[in-house]
Amino acid sequence: MAQIFHPSTNTFSKLSIFGAIFILGFVAWAFGELNRSSYATQKGVAREQPVPFSHAHHVGGLGIDCRYCHTSVEVSPFANVPATKTCMNCHSQIWSTSPTLEIVRESFRTDRSLEWTRVHDLPDFVYFNHSIHVKKGVGCETCHGRVDLMPLTWQHASLQMEWCLDCHRAPEKYLRPREQVFTMGYQPDPAQAPKLIQEYGIRSASTLTSCNTCHR
């Protein structure tokens, strides 16, 4: 029986198969890179706010403690957005006629909350408790970055699961004494880690990386 296909067809078929595998691999790699990029995660992207609030000025320049504005962070799962009254504690006396702060004064007069844009917003299927992390000696800057250097606030980390797991697999790299949790620029001391793990009752990596730890 005469050969139907030319012998070169075999070569073409092999190239097609290997080419398809290469293309699929490239697509998978490109999707992974896109998924980790700032375009998808918003990491490093400063968010526009109704008032150009500067953490660099208030925290870095004036030395205001995180807890002055985020009052519930030590006792609540959520770090509250400060009420307008908190702003007016100072700005009824300082910059009290600044046009930039008129929207703050109007909010205070009308008792209508400012509509801040969330910078760190985890999906609803993720359980995160601020107070637990504070009590376990995880510093604010571990997740939020050096906010004392941010003129406008941006998301420091990707907030993706692989980023969370990096800490949960090796919490000893990130622990600090509780009195240093709100200190910006503090460098954790690896030599202190075993003591802090025991003192704060840090659970094992297998427990911390269990699905139901974060997905409840």
C-alpha positions in Angstrom: 0.0 0.0 0.0 1.4 3.4 -1.0 2.4 5.7 1.9 -0.3 8.3 2.4 1.8 10.9 4.3 5.2 12.2 3.5 7.9 11.2 5.9 8.4 14.8 6.9 5.0 14.7 8.5 6.5 12.7 11.4 8.9 15.5 12.1 6.1 18.1 11.9 4.0 16.1 14.3 6.8 15.9 16.8 7.5 19.6 16.6 3.8 20.3 17.0 3.6 18.2 20.2 6.7 19.7 21.7 5.7 23.2 20.6 2.3 22.8 22.2 3.9 21.7 25.5 6.2 24.7 25.4 3.4 27.1 24.7 1.2 25.6 27.5 4.2 25.9 29.9 4.8 29.5 28.8 1.1 30.3 29.3 1.2 28.8 32.8 4.3 30.7 33.7 2.9 34.0 32.3 -0.3 33.5 34.3 1.6 32.9 37.5 3.7 36.0 37.0 0.6 38.1 36.2 -1.1 36.7 39.3 1.9 37.8 41.4 2.3 41.2 39.8 1.2 44.5 41.3 -1.4 44.7 38.5 -3.2 41.8 40.1 -2.3 42.2 43.8 -2.1 46.1 43.9 1.2 45.7 45.9 3.1 49.0 46.0 0.2 50.9 44.5 -0.8 54.0 46.5 -4.5 54.4 46.9 -6.3 57.7 46.3 -8.1 58.9 49.4 -10.6 61.6 50.1 -7.9 63.3 52.2 -4.2 63.0 51.3 -3.3 61.5 54.7 0.4 61.0 55.2 1.6 58.3 57.6 5.2 59.6 57.0 4.2 62.9 58.5 2.0 61.7 61.3 3.9 58.5 62.3 7.5 59.2 61.1 7.5 63.0 61.6 5.3 63.5 64.7 5.8 60.1 66.2 2.1 59.3 66.7 1.6 55.7 67.9 -0.5 53.4 65.6 -2.9 52.8 68.5 -3.9 56.4 68.7 -5.9 56.1 65.5 -6.3 52.3 65.2 -7.6 51.9 68.8 -9.0 48.4 68.5 -6.0 46.7 67.0 -5.0 45.0 70.3 -8.4 43.7 71.3 -10.3 43.2 68.1 -10.1 41.1 64.9 -10.2 44.4 63.0 -8.0 47.4 63.0 -10.6 50.2 63.0 -10.5 53.1 60.6 -10.3 56.2 62.9 -13.4 58.3 63.4 -13.4 61.9 62.2 -13.4 63.0 65.9 -9.9 61.4 66.2 -8.6 63.7 63.4 -10.3 66.7 64.9 -8.7 66.2 68.3 -5.7 67.8 66.7 -7.1 69.6 63.7 -9.6 71.7 65.6 -6.4 73.6 66.7 -3.8 72.7 64.0 -4.4 73.6 60.4 -8.0 74.4 61.5 -8.6 76.6 58.4 -6.8 74.5 55.8 -8.8 74.1 52.6 -7.4 70.5 52.3 -9.0 69.6 55.6 -12.4 71.1 54.8 -13.8 67.7 54.0 -12.7 66.5 57.4 -14.4 69.5 59.1 -17.5 68.9 57.1 -17.6 65.2 58.1 -17.3 66.3 61.8 -20.1 69.0 61.4 -22.5 66.7 59.6 -21.6 63.5 61.5 -21.2 61.8 58.1 -18.2 59.4 57.9 -15.4 59.9 55.5 -15.4 57.3 52.8 -11.8 56.0 53.0 -10.5 53.6 50.4 -9.3 50.3 52.0 -5.6 49.6 51.3 -5.4 46.1 52.8 -8.5 44.2 51.9 -8.4 40.4 52.3 -11.0 38.2 50.6 -14.1 37.3 52.6 -13.2 33.7 52.7 -10.0 34.4 54.7 -10.1 34.8 58.5 -7.6 37.2 59.9 -7.4 38.5 63.5 -5.3 41.5 64.2 -5.4 41.1 68.0 -4.0 37.5 67.8 -1.0 38.6 65.7 -0.3 41.6 68.0 -0.4 39.3 71.1 1.9 36.8 69.4 4.6 39.5 68.8 4.1 40.2 65.1 5.0 43.8 64.3 2.7 46.1 62.3 5.4 46.6 59.7 5.7 42.9 59.1 2.4 43.1 57.1 2.0 46.8 56.5 5.6 47.8 55.8 7.3 51.0 56.9 4.2 53.1 57.0 6.3 55.8 58.7 8.0 56.3 55.4 4.8 56.4 53.3 3.5 59.9 52.2 0.5 58.0 50.7 -0.3 54.6 52.0 0.2 51.6 49.7 -0.1 47.9 50.2 3.3 46.6 51.3 2.8 42.9 50.6 0.9 40.8 48.0 -1.5 39.4 50.6 -1.6 36.2 48.6 -1.7 32.8 50.4 1.9 32.0 49.6 2.9 35.2 51.4 0.9 34.3 54.5 2.3 30.7 54.5 5.8 32.0 54.3 5.3 33.5 57.8 3.2 30.6 59.1 5.9 28.1 58.1 8.7 30.0 59.9 7.1 32.4 62.4 10.4 32.6 64.3 11.8 34.9 61.6 9.2 37.6 62.3 8.6 37.6 66.1 9.5 40.5 68.3 8.8 41.4 72.0 5.3 42.7 72.4 6.6 46.1 73.5 8.2 46.4 70.1 5.2 45.4 68.0 4.4 49.1 67.1 8.0 50.1 66.6 8.9 51.0 63.1 12.3 49.8 61.8 12.8 47.1 64.5 14.9 44.2 63.4 13.8 40.8 65.0 16.6 39.0 66.8 16.8 35.3 65.8 18.4 34.6 69.1 15.2 35.7 70.9 13.0 33.5 68.8 13.0 30.3 70.9 12.1 32.2 74.0 9.3 34.2 72.3 7.9 31.1 70.7 7.6 29.4 74.2 6.5 32.6 76.0 3.7 33.5 73.4 2.6 29.9 72.9 3.3 29.9 69.1 1.7 26.8 67.6 3.6 24.4 65.4 4.0 25.1 61.7 1.7 22.1 60.8 -1.1 23.8 62.8 -0.4 27.3 61.5 -0.5 26.0 57.9 -3.6 23.9 58.3 -6.4 25.0 56.0 -8.9 25.7 58.8 -6.5 28.1 60.5 -7.3 30.8 57.9 -10.4 29.3 56.1 -13.2 28.9 58.6 
